[in-house]
């Protein structure tokens, strides 16, 4: 619904709370699609709803959480692959 710009005033605040705890939460399409859609919300919406405004600092935290989580997932995959390779030797 965010992608279709339906109910933004009601949905965006809920989704922002969700993103703070899990930036990779999946909407309907793929892991992280909710964050992608919130980032695409028009500037006009934020200007009209300043009380809902998610500060740049807060959004930076969400993005850093996403990067850290992705790095951790990548590191875990690499560690698993390395362990499997070591078992072959």
MOHU-V375003 format. One record per residue. N is the residue number from 1. RES is the residue in one small letter. PSI is psi in whole degrees, -180 to 180 (none if undefined). Layout:
{{N	RES	PSI} {N	RES	PSI}}
This chain:
{{1	x	-32} {2	x	-42} {3	x	-36} {4	x	2} {5	x	38} {6	x	126} {7	x	29} {8	x	-42} {9	x	-28} {10	x	-37} {11	x	-42} {12	x	-47} {13	x	-38} {14	x	-43} {15	x	-33} {16	x	-41} {17	x	-41} {18	x	-43} {19	x	-31} {20	x	-35} {21	x	-27} {22	x	91} {23	x	-15} {24	x	12} {25	x	141} {26	x	131} {27	x	-109} {28	x	-10} {29	x	-53} {30	x	162} {31	x	125} {32	x	0} {33	x	-27} {34	x	-46} {35	x	-44} {36	x	-44} {37	x	-39} {38	x	-37} {39	x	-22} {40	x	-2} {41	x	134} {42	x	145} {43	x	-34} {44	x	-42} {45	x	-47} {46	x	-38} {47	x	-38} {48	x	-19} {49	x	57} {50	x	-30} {51	x	-23} {52	x	-7} {53	x	126} {54	x	117} {55	x	159} {56	x	-35} {57	x	-44} {58	x	-42} {59	x	-38} {60	x	-39} {61	x	-44} {62	x	-45} {63	x	-41} {64	x	-38} {65	x	-42} {66	x	-44} {67	x	-45} {68	x	-43} {69	x	-43} {70	x	-41} {71	x	-40} {72	x	-44} {73	x	-44} {74	x	-44} {75	x	-40} {76	x	-40} {77	x	-44} {78	x	-42} {79	x	-43} {80	x	-45} {81	x	-42} {82	x	-43} {83	x	-42} {84	x	-40} {85	x	-42} {86	x	-35} {87	x	-28} {88	x	-26} {89	x	none}}
